[in-house]
Amino acid sequence: MADIDAVFKAYDIRGITPDQLDAELVRSIGAAFARFVRTQPEPHDRVLVGRDMRPSGVELVAAFCEGVTSQGMDVTRIGLASTDMLYFAAGSLDAPGAMFTASHNPAQYNGIKMTLAGAKPIGSDTGMDEIKRMILEDDLSPQGEPGTIDDIELLDAFADHVRGFIDTSALVPVKVVADTANGMGGLVVPAVFEGLPVDLEVMYGELDGTFPNHPADPIDVENLRDLQARVLEVGADVGLAFDGDADRVFLVDDLGQPVSGSITTAIVAKGILEKEPGATILHNLICSKTVPEVVRENGGTPIRTRVGHSFIKATMAETGAAFGGEHSAHYYFRENWRADSGCIASLVVLEQLSRTGQKLSELRKPFERYAASGEINTTVDDPAAVIDRVAAAYADHDQDRLDGLTVDLGDWWFNLRPSNTEPLLRLNLEAATREQCDAKVEEVRSLF
């Protein structure tokens, strides 16, 4: 039995198929999405639809298209795509879109990321709740003449768009290994790198939504092991680890060492500021202090945001920021309709390597200034009460509630955020040394 309450999240729709998310529910989602789009200040007459390689996507896309066309709206399918390719479609074609993917989740999951025209995000407070309400309360029976369905091919145009973010003539020959984890990177990464002076090797490039080699979740270091070994084995300059829908990328340097999302954000920010001096750069509040320091050192203006793509995109729109980065390896670009793209970030890093003549293991060193805990999740009975207790314990220090609780104690700081969906607290802590970091983690967690 489908479970609408379980699958509607803060930023997308996601659940186990068909137990929580089945064709019948998705058909209703399609109909409600079509009606929601029609209520916008600039209504549109078609919806773009893409999907990743999960086997359940074929049936779910068909059901969604039935729902949309039942309301008299047309559908243009872009076929197999990465999520950033769907954003490109929504931006370049100025039409709302739906991407069928469960990103890094296991094979039994699927989901839908929805966007308005121009790749404007839809979250709980910008349409998701209204779409859910329509499904629960409104009559979504067919209206008027059914819409039509057609197909379009956008891979080459998308690859051209991504390459447009760098000076391709400045690239020097490099050896790159990309682990696409049987996800959509297997389709888009070769297209993006085509024609560049890059000796590209793709690991697990076959599109297979059962993920036969390892989970498509590169934030888990266990899923980087094969890439690290291959980078060392073939003497590659860079390793790229993409998630299932290929909108995120984690880097591995020439010594086989992972590069954090914060360090990558700092590297990309420096590259952006070289081309756009004085630009505003966004970073979410669990990024390393290195990021705002690097932005200021390079003449930019850093702005700290909440965690989550809808907040970053909204702040980009308000401030005109050129770039935004998250520690979770989402990298947002103003000229990409403020949407995130792992492929664009990868090329900007390669351009930095070419311009500096350095290895990635050398390029990263000036940005590695602090020791970080990583995100530590702890189950608690009452997250809000625990946060208040921790805040009281550090009442004499600078703190804010922009997103959970952030406390800055000078040579170390931490953020404690509640999960949106579970009784969990997420702790991120950074300190001057590894020893101090480990000790302070124990100090803060003892208050739980």
Phi, psi and chi 1 to 4 in degrees:
 res  aa     phi    psi   chi1   chi2   chi3   chi4
   1 MET       -  123.2  178.1   67.1 -179.5      -
   2 ALA   -60.4  150.6      -      -      -      -
   3 ASP  -131.4   96.6 -173.3  -14.8      -      -
   4 ILE   -64.8  -36.5 -171.6  169.4      -      -
   5 ASP   -67.1  -33.5  -70.3  -36.6      -      -
   6 ALA   -74.8  -31.2      -      -      -      -
   7 VAL   -94.1  -21.5  -58.3      -      -      -
   8 PHE   -81.3  110.7  -89.9   73.6      -      -
   9 LYS  -102.9 -174.6  -48.8  -66.6 -174.1 -176.9
  10 ALA   -67.5  -36.2      -      -      -      -
  11 TYR  -117.6  -15.0  -49.0  125.6      -      -
  12 ASP  -158.8 -175.1   62.7    6.2      -      -
  13 ILE  -112.0  131.8  -66.0  165.1      -      -
  14 ARG  -159.0  137.1 -160.7  174.5  -57.8 -164.7
  15 GLY  -175.5  176.2      -      -      -      -
  16 ILE   -76.2  134.5  -63.3  171.0      -      -
  17 THR  -106.7  139.8   59.1      -      -      -
  18 PRO   -92.4    7.7   35.2  -34.8      -      -
  19 ASP   -60.0  -46.2  -62.3   -5.6      -      -
  20 GLN  -103.3  -30.6  -63.5  174.2  -41.7      -
  21 LEU  -129.9  106.2 -172.2   66.2      -      -
  22 ASP  -122.1  176.7   62.9    9.8      -      -
  23 ALA   -61.5  -37.3      -      -      -      -
  24 GLU   -63.1  -45.4 -178.1 -179.4   -0.2      -
  25 LEU   -66.4  -41.1  175.2   54.2      -      -
  26 VAL   -65.0  -34.7  168.4      -      -      -
  27 ARG   -60.8  -42.3 -167.5  174.6  -66.9  108.2
  28 SER   -66.8  -37.8  -63.5      -      -      -
  29 ILE   -61.5  -42.1  -65.9  170.3      -      -
  30 GLY   -60.7  -43.8      -      -      -      -
  31 ALA   -65.2  -43.6      -      -      -      -
  32 ALA   -67.2  -38.6      -      -      -      -
  33 PHE   -61.9  -43.3 -178.1   63.8      -      -
  34 ALA   -59.9  -44.0      -      -      -      -
  35 ARG   -66.8  -39.9  -70.1 -162.7 -175.5 -177.4
  36 PHE   -62.2  -44.0  172.5   73.0      -      -
  37 VAL   -58.5  -37.7  165.7      -      -      -
  38 ARG   -68.1  -19.4  -75.7 -135.8  167.7  101.3
  39 THR   -85.7   -5.9   68.0      -      -      -
  40 GLN   -73.2  156.3  -61.6  -53.4  -63.4      -
  41 PRO   -55.2  -34.5  -25.0   32.8      -      -
  42 GLU  -116.9   84.5  -62.4  179.4   10.0      -
  43 PRO   -65.7  150.5   22.0  -30.5      -      -
  44 HIS  -124.9  159.8  -67.7  -96.6      -      -
  45 ASP  -108.7    6.8   59.3    3.1      -      -
  46 ARG  -147.7  157.6   71.1  166.2  166.0  169.4
  47 VAL  -123.7  134.3  171.9      -      -      -
  48 LEU   -90.2  138.2  -54.2  166.2      -      -
  49 VAL  -133.3  128.0 -179.1      -      -      -
  50 GLY  -127.8  167.1      -      -      -      -
  51 ARG  -148.4  154.6   67.7  174.8  178.5   90.3
  52 ASP   -90.0 -165.8   70.9   12.2      -      -
  53 MET   -90.0    7.9   62.6  -67.6  133.0      -
  54 ARG   -66.7  134.2  -66.5  166.4 -170.4  -90.1
  55 PRO   -55.8  -35.1  -26.5   34.3      -      -
  56 SER   -69.5  -14.6   59.8      -      -      -
  57 GLY   -63.6  -31.5      -      -      -      -
  58 VAL   -61.8  -50.3  175.9      -      -      -
  59 GLU   -67.7  -40.9  179.2 -173.6   19.5      -
  60 LEU   -68.1  -39.5  -63.9 -176.1      -      -
  61 VAL   -62.8  -42.4  163.5      -      -      -
  62 ALA   -60.3  -42.4      -      -      -      -
  63 ALA   -66.4  -42.1      -      -      -      -
  64 PHE   -61.9  -43.7 -176.1   84.2      -      -
  65 CYS   -62.5  -37.3  -67.5      -      -      -
  66 GLU   -60.9  -43.5  -74.9  178.2   20.3      -
  67 GLY   -63.5  -44.4      -      -      -      -
  68 VAL   -64.0  -49.2  171.7      -      -      -
  69 THR   -69.2  -23.6   55.7      -      -      -
  70 SER   -65.2  -18.7   74.3      -      -      -
  71 GLN   -97.7   11.7  -56.5  -56.5  -57.0      -
  72 GLY    83.9    9.0      -      -      -      -
  73 MET   -99.2  149.0  -73.7 -166.5   73.6      -
  74 ASP   -86.9  157.7  -62.4  -26.3      -      -
  75 VAL  -124.3  134.2  169.8      -      -      -
  76 THR  -116.1  115.5  -64.9      -      -      -
  77 ARG   -88.6  132.8  -64.0  177.5  -59.9 -156.2
  78 ILE  -100.5    2.0   67.2  169.4      -      -
  79 GLY    75.3 -151.8      -      -      -      -
  80 LEU   -65.0  130.4  -74.2  164.6      -      -
  81 ALA  -157.2  157.2      -      -      -      -
  82 SER   -82.6  162.2   59.5      -      -      -
  83 THR   -64.0  -37.9  -69.5      -      -      -
  84 ASP   -69.5  -20.8   52.9   -6.9      -      -
  85 MET   -72.2  -36.6 -171.0  168.9  153.0      -
  86 LEU   -65.5  -40.7 -172.6  -82.3      -      -
  87 TYR   -60.6  -41.8  -67.0  149.1      -      -
  88 PHE   -59.2  -42.5  165.5   74.1      -      -
  89 ALA   -63.3  -46.6      -      -      -      -
  90 ALA   -63.8  -31.7      -      -      -      -
  91 GLY   -79.7  -51.4      -      -      -      -
  92 SER   -72.1  -30.2   61.4      -      -      -
  93 LEU   -98.4   -2.8  -59.6  176.4      -      -
  94 ASP    49.8   59.3 -166.5   36.2      -      -
  95 ALA  -145.3  151.6      -      -      -      -
  96 PRO   -67.8  156.8   24.3  -32.2      -      -
  97 GLY  -148.3  163.7      -      -      -      -
  98 ALA  -137.6  127.1      -      -      -      -
  99 MET  -111.2  121.7  175.9   67.3 -166.4      -
 100 PHE   -89.6  108.4  -82.0   76.4      -      -
 101 THR  -164.0  153.9 -179.3      -      -      -
 102 ALA  -117.4   22.5      -      -      -      -
 103 SER    53.0 -115.2 -174.7      -      -      -
 104 HIS   -91.3   -1.8   61.6  -80.0      -      -
 105 ASN   -67.5  159.9  -76.3  124.4      -      -
 106 PRO   -62.4  172.1  -23.3   33.3      -      -
 107 ALA   -61.3  -29.6      -      -      -      -
 108 GLN   -75.8   -5.3   65.8  -93.0   32.9      -
 109 TYR   -95.3  154.2  -75.4   79.3      -      -
 110 ASN  -148.7  174.0 -147.7  -35.4      -      -
 111 GLY  -172.3 -176.2      -      -      -      -
 112 ILE  -138.4  124.9  -44.0  170.5      -      -
 113 LYS  -102.5  123.0  -65.1 -179.4  178.5  179.8
 114 MET  -112.7  147.1  -64.3 -175.8  -72.2      -
 115 THR  -143.1  149.2  175.6      -      -      -
 116 LEU   -82.6  175.7  -66.5  172.9      -      -
 117 ALA   -56.3  146.6      -      -      -      -
 118 GLY    76.9   14.5      -      -      -      -
 119 ALA    62.7   28.2      -      -      -      -
 120 LYS   -73.9  129.8  -65.7  175.5 -176.9  173.5
 121 PRO   -72.1  149.9   26.7  -34.5      -      -
 122 ILE  -113.8  117.9  -65.3  177.2      -      -
 123 GLY  -124.2 -170.2      -      -      -      -
 124 SER   -59.7  -34.3   57.3      -      -      -
 125 ASP   -99.6    4.2   56.5  -11.9      -      -
 126 THR  -126.6   28.4   52.0      -      -      -
 127 GLY   137.1  -29.5      -      -      -      -
 128 MET   -61.2  -44.7 -163.0   81.3   74.0      -
 129 ASP   -64.9  -36.0  -71.0  -11.7      -      -
 130 GLU   -68.8  -39.7  174.4   61.8   11.4      -
 131 ILE   -63.3  -42.5  -69.8  167.7      -      -
 132 LYS   -62.2  -43.1  179.2 -179.7  176.5 -178.5
 133 ARG   -61.3  -41.8 -174.4 -156.4   62.6   75.2
 134 MET   -59.1  -42.7  -72.0 -176.9 -170.5      -
 135 ILE   -64.0  -38.6  -64.4  168.6      -      -
 136 LEU   -79.6  -30.9  -67.3  171.8      -      -
 137 GLU  -118.1  -26.9  -60.5  176.8    7.5      -
 138 ASP   -94.7  160.3  -69.4   -0.7      -      -
 139 ASP   -85.5  110.3  176.8    6.5      -      -
 140 LEU  -101.8   28.6  -65.1  174.6      -      -
 141 SER   -66.0  159.3   57.0      -      -      -
 142 PRO   -55.4  148.2  -26.8   35.9      -      -
 143 GLN  -127.3  122.8  -68.3 -174.4  -21.1      -
 144 GLY    63.6 -159.5      -      -      -      -
 145 GLU   -70.1  134.7  -73.5  -69.0  -45.1      -
 146 PRO   -64.4  149.0   20.4  -29.8      -      -
 147 GLY   -75.9  175.4      -      -      -      -
 148 THR  -105.7  165.3   62.4      -      -      -
 149 ILE  -126.9  128.5  -60.8  176.5      -      -
 150 ASP  -135.4  176.6   64.1    0.4      -      -
 151 ASP  -127.8  149.9  -61.9  -80.0      -      -
 152 ILE  -141.2  148.0 -170.0  171.5      -      -
 153 GLU  -107.9  121.1  169.7   55.9   55.4      -
 154 LEU  -124.0    2.6  -71.0  176.4      -      -
 155 LEU   -59.8  -46.6 -178.5   58.6      -      -
 156 ASP   -65.1  -40.9  -69.0  -17.2      -      -
 157 ALA   -65.4  -39.4      -      -      -      -
 158 PHE   -63.1  -45.0  169.6   70.3      -      -
 159 ALA   -61.9  -40.8      -      -      -      -
 160 ASP   -61.5  -42.8  -73.9  -18.0      -      -
 161 HIS   -60.3  -45.6  167.6   71.0      -      -
 162 VAL   -64.2  -44.4  171.1      -      -      -
 163 ARG   -64.2  -22.7  -71.1 -169.1  -68.9  -95.9
 164 GLY   -68.7   -8.6      -      -      -      -
 165 PHE   -83.5   -8.9  -81.0   78.7      -      -
 166 ILE  -132.3  167.1   65.1  165.8      -      -
 167 ASP   -88.1   96.4  176.7    4.9      -      -
 168 THR   -63.2  -24.3   55.7      -      -      -
 169 SER   -71.1  -15.9   67.4      -      -      -
 170 ALA   -85.5  -10.3      -      -      -      -
 171 LEU   -72.0  138.6  -66.8 -176.8      -      -
 172 VAL  -102.1  157.8  -59.8      -      -      -
 173 PRO   -59.4  132.7  -26.0   35.8      -      -
 174 VAL  -139.1  156.4  -71.2      -      -      -
 175 LYS  -104.1  122.4  169.5   70.2  176.2  174.7
 176 VAL  -124.0  132.7  173.9      -      -      -
 177 VAL  -110.7  125.4  178.1      -      -      -
 178 ALA  -115.5  119.9      -      -      -      -
 179 ASP   -94.8  106.2 -178.5  -10.9      -      -
 180 THR   -96.4    1.2   58.6      -      -      -
 181 ALA    54.6   34.6      -      -      -      -
 182 ASN    63.9   15.5  -59.9  106.5      -      -
 183 GLY   -97.1 -166.8      -      -      -      -
 184 MET   -70.5  -13.4  -69.0  -46.5  -55.9      -
 185 GLY   -58.8  -28.3      -      -      -      -
 186 GLY   -61.5  -25.0      -      -      -      -
 187 LEU   -90.3  -48.6  176.0   70.4      -      -
 188 VAL   -85.5  -33.2  -59.4      -      -      -
 189 VAL   -63.2  -48.1  171.5      -      -      -
 190 PRO   -59.0  -36.2  -25.0   36.1      -      -
 191 ALA   -66.3  -41.3      -      -      -      -
 192 VAL   -66.4  -40.3  165.5      -      -      -
 193 PHE   -84.9   -6.8  -78.6   87.9      -      -
 194 GLU   -60.5  132.7 -173.6  175.8   -5.4      -
 195 GLY    85.7   -5.3      -      -      -      -
 196 LEU   -94.7  157.8  -59.1  179.8      -      -
 197 PRO   -77.2   56.4   29.6  -35.8      -      -
 198 VAL  -121.9  122.6  174.1      -      -      -
 199 ASP   -84.6   97.6  178.9    4.7      -      -
 200 LEU   -99.5  128.4  175.3   67.6      -      -
 201 GLU  -117.3  126.9  175.4 -176.9  -30.3      -
 202 VAL  -104.9  124.6  177.2      -      -      -
 203 MET   -95.0  136.8  -62.1  177.6   65.6      -
 204 TYR    53.2   49.4  -47.1  135.9      -      -
 205 GLY   -81.9  -10.1      -      -      -      -
 206 GLU   -69.2  131.6  -53.6   80.8   11.5      -
 207 LEU   -74.2  113.5  -56.0 -174.3      -      -
 208 ASP  -151.0  102.8 -172.9  -20.0      -      -
 209 GLY   -71.8    2.5      -      -      -      -
 210 THR   -91.0   -5.7   67.1      -      -      -
 211 PHE    50.5   66.6  -54.3  112.2      -      -
 212 PRO   -71.4  -16.3   26.2  -35.4      -      -
 213 ASN   -99.7  -50.6  -67.1  -70.3      -      -
 214 HIS  -165.9  161.2   62.9   72.4      -      -
 215 PRO   -59.1  148.6  -24.3   34.2      -      -
 216 ALA   -88.7   55.1      -      -      -      -
 217 ASP  -131.3   84.8 -176.0    8.3      -      -
 218 PRO   -73.9   -7.4   25.7  -33.8      -      -
 219 ILE   -71.7  -19.9 -157.6  166.7      -      -
 220 ASP   -87.0  115.5 -177.1  -14.9      -      -
 221 VAL   -61.0  -24.0  -67.4      -      -      -
 222 GLU   -60.1  -31.1  -72.8  -59.2  -44.8      -
 223 ASN   -82.0    0.6  -63.2  -35.9      -      -
 224 LEU   -98.2   -8.1  -61.2  178.6      -      -
 225 ARG   -57.1  -46.9  -59.0  -63.0 -175.0 -150.0
 226 ASP   -63.5  -40.4  -68.4   -4.8      -      -
 227 LEU   -66.4  -44.0  176.3   61.5      -      -
 228 GLN   -58.7  -44.6  -68.1  172.2  -77.3      -
 229 ALA   -64.0  -41.0      -      -      -      -
 230 ARG   -69.5  -38.8 -170.5   61.9  179.4  164.1
 231 VAL   -57.9  -45.0  163.6      -      -      -
 232 LEU   -68.5  -38.8  -67.2  175.1      -      -
 233 GLU   -64.3  -40.8 -176.1  178.5  -10.6      -
 234 VAL  -101.7   -0.3  -57.4      -      -      -
 235 GLY    67.9   40.3      -      -      -      -
 236 ALA   -72.8  155.4      -      -      -      -
 237 ASP   -81.1  -34.5  -62.7  -69.1      -      -
 238 VAL  -146.7  143.6 -178.8      -      -      -
 239 GLY  -113.8  139.2      -      -      -      -
 240 LEU  -121.3  124.8  -56.0  173.6      -      -
 241 ALA  -114.9  113.7      -      -      -      -
 242 PHE  -100.1  152.0  -70.8   86.9      -      -
 243 ASP   -85.5 -177.1   65.7  -12.2      -      -
 244 GLY   -59.6  -39.7      -      -      -      -
 245 ASP  -100.7    7.7   58.6  -22.8      -      -
 246 ALA    62.6   23.6      -      -      -      -
 247 ASP   -92.5  -13.6   60.0  -12.7      -      -
 248 ARG  -114.7  149.6  -74.3 -169.9  -59.2  153.5
 249 VAL  -142.0  137.2   67.4      -      -      -
 250 PHE  -111.0  142.8  -82.0   88.2      -      -
 251 LEU  -101.4  148.2  -86.0   59.3      -      -
 252 VAL  -123.8  132.0  168.7      -      -      -
 253 ASP   -83.7 -178.0   71.1   16.1      -      -
 254 ASP   -67.8  -15.4   49.9  -69.8      -      -
 255 LEU   -96.1    7.4  -60.2 -179.7      -      -
 256 GLY    81.5   12.9      -      -      -      -
 257 GLN   -96.1  134.2  -64.6  -56.7  -56.8      -
 258 PRO   -65.3  147.7  -18.0   30.3      -      -
 259 VAL  -110.6  126.5 -178.4      -      -      -
 260 SER   -68.2  160.5   75.4      -      -      -
 261 GLY   -60.9  -33.6      -      -      -      -
 262 SER   -66.5  -44.9  -73.3      -      -      -
 263 ILE   -65.3  -40.7  -60.2  -56.8      -      -
 264 THR   -62.9  -40.2  -58.0      -      -      -
 265 THR   -58.2  -43.3  -66.0      -      -      -
 266 ALA   -65.1  -42.2      -      -      -      -
 267 ILE   -63.2  -46.3  -67.4  170.9      -      -
 268 VAL   -66.1  -40.9  174.2      -      -      -
 269 ALA   -58.8  -42.5      -      -      -      -
 270 LYS   -61.1  -41.8 -175.1  173.6 -175.2  -65.8
 271 GLY   -64.2  -40.8      -      -      -      -
 272 ILE   -64.3  -42.1  -64.1  -66.8      -      -
 273 LEU   -69.9  -25.7  -72.3  165.0      -      -
 274 GLU   -65.5  -32.3  -72.4  172.7   -2.0      -
 275 LYS   -91.6  -25.8  -64.7 -176.7  178.0 -178.4
 276 GLU  -133.1   77.6 -169.0  175.6  -30.0      -
 277 PRO   -56.3  138.0  -23.6   34.1      -      -
 278 GLY    81.7    4.6      -      -      -      -
 279 ALA   -64.4  156.3      -      -      -      -
 280 THR   -87.6  134.2  -64.4      -      -      -
 281 ILE  -125.0  131.1  -54.1  -68.1      -      -
 282 LEU   -98.4  148.8  -52.0 -176.3      -      -
 283 HIS  -146.8  139.7   60.6   96.7      -      -
 284 ASN   -77.7  166.1   74.8   17.0      -      -
 285 LEU   -76.9   -0.4   51.4   68.8      -      -
 286 ILE  -103.9    4.3   62.2  171.2      -      -
 287 CYS   -67.7  154.3  -83.0      -      -      -
 288 SER   -58.9  150.1  168.6      -      -      -
 289 LYS   -59.6  -18.7  -87.6 -169.4  174.7 -180.0
 290 THR   -55.5  -38.4  -63.1      -      -      -
 291 VAL   -62.3  -55.7  175.6      -      -      -
 292 PRO   -63.4  -30.8   19.7  -31.4      -      -
 293 GLU   -62.9  -46.7  -70.4  172.9   -0.2      -
 294 VAL   -64.6  -39.6  167.5      -      -      -
 295 VAL   -61.4  -46.4  171.5      -      -      -
 296 ARG   -65.3  -42.1  -68.2 -170.3 -171.1   97.0
 297 GLU   -61.4  -25.9  -70.3  161.6    8.5      -
 298 ASN  -103.2   18.2  -71.9  -85.9      -      -
 299 GLY    83.8   10.6      -      -      -      -
 300 GLY   -97.2  175.6      -      -      -      -
 301 THR  -115.1  111.3  -59.5      -      -      -
 302 PRO   -83.6  142.0   29.8  -31.2      -      -
 303 ILE  -130.3  130.3  -66.9 -178.5      -      -
 304 ARG   -91.1  135.5 -180.0  169.5  164.4  -92.3
 305 THR  -128.4  168.9   77.0      -      -      -
 306 ARG   -66.5  163.4  -67.5 -178.0   64.2  179.7
 307 VAL   -76.4  138.4  174.0      -      -      -
 308 GLY   120.7  139.5      -      -      -      -
 309 HIS   -65.4  -33.3   77.4   97.7      -      -
 310 SER   -66.8  -34.8   63.1      -      -      -
 311 PHE   -71.9  -41.8  -57.2  113.6      -      -
 312 ILE   -64.9  -44.5  -72.8 -147.9      -      -
 313 LYS   -65.0  -39.1  -70.0  172.0 -178.3  174.6
 314 ALA   -64.6  -41.6      -      -      -      -
 315 THR   -69.3  -34.8  -53.4      -      -      -
 316 MET   -61.2  -42.4  -71.8 -170.1   91.2      -
 317 ALA   -64.7  -39.0      -      -      -      -
 318 GLU   -71.0  -36.5  -65.8  164.3    6.1      -
 319 THR  -103.3  -15.0   62.5      -      -      -
 320 GLY    73.1   20.9      -      -      -      -
 321 ALA   -56.9  143.0      -      -      -      -
 322 ALA   -80.5  -28.1      -      -      -      -
 323 PHE  -155.7  149.9  168.6   67.5      -      -
 324 GLY  -142.9  143.3      -      -      -      -
 325 GLY  -132.3  149.2      -      -      -      -
 326 GLU  -121.0  149.5  -66.1 -162.7   88.7      -
 327 HIS   -61.2  -22.8 -171.7   68.7      -      -
 328 SER   -80.7    7.5   56.9      -      -      -
 329 ALA    78.4   28.5      -      -      -      -
 330 HIS   -95.0  129.4  -74.3  -76.9      -      -
 331 TYR  -127.7  121.0  -49.6  110.9      -      -
 332 TYR  -109.2  140.3  -53.2   82.0      -      -
 333 PHE  -129.3  130.0  -60.8   85.6      -      -
 334 ARG   -56.9  -43.1 -177.3 -174.0   59.1 -141.3
 335 GLU   -77.5    3.0  -53.4  -52.2  -37.9      -
 336 ASN  -109.4   36.3 -169.8   47.5      -      -
 337 TRP    57.4   33.3  -60.7  -82.4      -      -
 338 ARG    62.7   15.1  -62.2 -176.4  -69.4  -85.7
 339 ALA   -93.3  163.6      -      -      -      -
 340 ASP   -90.4  152.0   43.0  -33.5      -      -
 341 SER  -156.7  119.6  173.0      -      -      -
 342 GLY   -68.9  -34.4      -      -      -      -
 343 CYS   -66.5  -42.2  -77.1      -      -      -
 344 ILE   -63.1  -45.9  -65.6  173.6      -      -
 345 ALA   -59.1  -40.1      -      -      -      -
 346 SER   -60.1  -44.0  -61.0      -      -      -
 347 LEU   -68.7  -36.9  -70.6 -169.9      -      -
 348 VAL   -62.8  -39.9  174.2      -      -      -
 349 VAL   -64.6  -43.4  171.3      -      -      -
 350 LEU   -61.8  -37.4  -68.6 -175.3      -      -
 351 GLU   -64.5  -40.2 -174.4  179.8   33.8      -
 352 GLN   -62.6  -40.7  -76.5  -67.2  -68.7      -
 353 LEU   -61.7  -42.2  -67.2  176.7      -      -
 354 SER   -66.4  -42.3  -63.6      -      -      -
 355 ARG   -70.6  -34.0  -68.9 -171.3 -177.4  -78.1
 356 THR   -88.9  -22.2   62.8      -      -      -
 357 GLY    71.7   14.4      -      -      -      -
 358 GLN   -98.6  158.0  -67.1  177.7  -57.4      -
 359 LYS   -74.8  155.8  -64.0  -75.1 -169.1 -179.3
 360 LEU   -62.2  -33.3 -177.3   52.6      -      -
 361 SER   -64.5  -25.8   57.2      -      -      -
 362 GLU   -87.2  -42.2  -59.8  166.2  -19.1      -
 363 LEU   -59.6  -34.9 -178.9   68.2      -      -
 364 ARG   -75.4  -23.5   66.4 -174.3  -68.6  178.4
 365 LYS   -56.3  -45.6  -75.8 -179.2 -178.4  176.9
 366 PRO   -65.2  -15.3  -19.3   31.4      -      -
 367 PHE   -94.7   -7.2  -55.1  111.8      -      -
 368 GLU   -97.9   86.6  -63.4 -172.8  -46.0      -
 369 ARG  -109.6  -17.0  -53.9  174.0 -178.4 -175.5
 370 TYR  -138.3  167.0  -53.6  102.9      -      -
 371 ALA  -105.4  131.3      -      -      -      -
 372 ALA  -115.2  149.8      -      -      -      -
 373 SER   -80.7  -21.4   65.9      -      -      -
 374 GLY    74.3  172.9      -      -      -      -
 375 GLU   -83.9  122.0 -170.4  154.9   89.2      -
 376 ILE  -110.7  118.0  -59.0  169.4      -      -
 377 ASN   -98.3  133.3  -67.7  -43.5      -      -
 378 THR  -132.7  130.0  -54.2      -      -      -
 379 THR   -80.6  128.0  -58.9      -      -      -
 380 VAL  -134.3  157.7  -62.7      -      -      -
 381 ASP   -72.1  -38.8  -69.7  -25.7      -      -
 382 ASP  -138.4   87.4 -171.7  -18.5      -      -
 383 PRO   -55.2  -42.0  -27.5   36.2      -      -
 384 ALA   -62.8  -41.0      -      -      -      -
 385 ALA   -66.7  -39.4      -      -      -      -
 386 VAL   -64.8  -43.1  173.4      -      -      -
 387 ILE   -60.1  -43.1  -72.9  176.2      -      -
 388 ASP   -63.0  -38.4  -72.5  -18.4      -      -
 389 ARG   -66.4  -42.6 -173.1  159.2   70.9 -117.4
 390 VAL   -65.8  -41.4  173.3      -      -      -
 391 ALA   -59.5  -41.7      -      -      -      -
 392 ALA   -64.9  -35.8      -      -      -      -
 393 ALA   -66.7  -26.5      -      -      -      -
 394 TYR  -115.2   33.5  -65.1  100.3      -      -
 395 ALA   -61.8  -23.2      -      -      -      -
 396 ASP   -85.0    2.8  -66.2  -22.8      -      -
 397 HIS  -118.3  161.1  -59.7  -81.6      -      -
 398 ASP   -61.0  129.0  -70.7  -19.6      -      -
 399 GLN  -150.2  156.8   54.3 -177.7 -100.6      -
 400 ASP  -146.8  168.6   66.8   64.7      -      -
 401 ARG  -122.1   35.7  -63.2  -69.5 -173.5  106.8
 402 LEU   -57.1  -41.4  174.7   63.5      -      -
 403 ASP  -153.7   99.2 -168.9   -8.5      -      -
 404 GLY    70.8 -138.6      -      -      -      -
 405 LEU  -124.1  125.8  168.9   70.5      -      -
 406 THR  -116.4  129.1  -58.1      -      -      -
 407 VAL  -123.1  128.0 -178.8      -      -      -
 408 ASP  -112.2  115.9 -167.6  -27.5      -      -
 409 LEU  -110.2   25.9  -60.0  100.2      -      -
 410 GLY    86.9  -85.9      -      -      -      -
 411 ASP   -87.9    2.0   60.6  -14.3      -      -
 412 TRP  -154.9  158.0   67.1  -76.2      -      -
 413 TRP  -151.8  162.0   65.5  -89.2      -      -
 414 PHE  -149.5  157.5   68.5   89.1      -      -
 415 ASN  -125.6  136.5  172.3  -95.3      -      -
 416 LEU  -125.6  113.6 -165.1   59.3      -      -
 417 ARG  -122.8  141.7  -67.2  161.4   29.7 -111.2
 418 PRO   -81.2  148.2   29.0  -31.8      -      -
 419 SER   -68.7  148.6  164.8      -      -      -
 420 ASN   -72.5  -24.5  -73.8  -35.5      -      -
 421 THR  -123.8  -12.5   56.7      -      -      -
 422 GLU  -135.3  160.9  -57.6  169.6  -89.2      -
 423 PRO   -77.7   59.1   29.7  -35.2      -      -
 424 LEU  -117.3  148.7  -71.9  178.4      -      -
 425 LEU  -112.6  137.2  -78.8  177.3      -      -
 426 ARG  -110.3  117.7  -51.7 -170.3 -168.2  -78.6
 427 LEU  -106.3  127.5  172.3   65.5      -      -
 428 ASN  -124.4  127.7  -75.1  -90.0      -      -
 429 LEU  -136.6  142.7 -171.9  148.3      -      -
 430 GLU  -135.5  140.0 -172.1  175.3   60.6      -
 431 ALA  -143.2  175.7      -      -      -      -
 432 ALA   -70.4  -34.1      -      -      -      -
 433 THR  -133.5  163.8   65.1      -      -      -
 434 ARG   -63.5  -40.8  171.2   53.2   53.1 -165.0
 435 GLU   -62.9  -44.7  -67.2   75.1   20.0      -
 436 GLN   -65.2  -40.3 -176.6 -172.6   27.4      -
 437 CYS   -59.8  -49.7 -179.4      -      -      -
 438 ASP   -62.2  -41.0  -67.3  -15.8      -      -
 439 ALA   -66.6  -40.5      -      -      -      -
 440 LYS   -72.4  -31.4  -65.9  -56.3 -179.0 -177.6
 441 VAL   -60.0  -46.0  165.1      -      -      -
 442 GLU   -63.8  -38.0  -69.3  -52.0  -50.8      -
 443 GLU   -62.1  -47.5  176.2 -176.9  -48.9      -
 444 VAL   -69.0  -43.5  174.4      -      -      -
 445 ARG   -67.2  -24.1  -66.4 -170.5   74.5 -165.1
 446 SER   -65.0  -21.2   70.0      -      -      -
 447 LEU   -79.6  -11.1  -61.7  169.3      -      -
 448 PHE   -71.7      -  -68.6   12.3      -      -
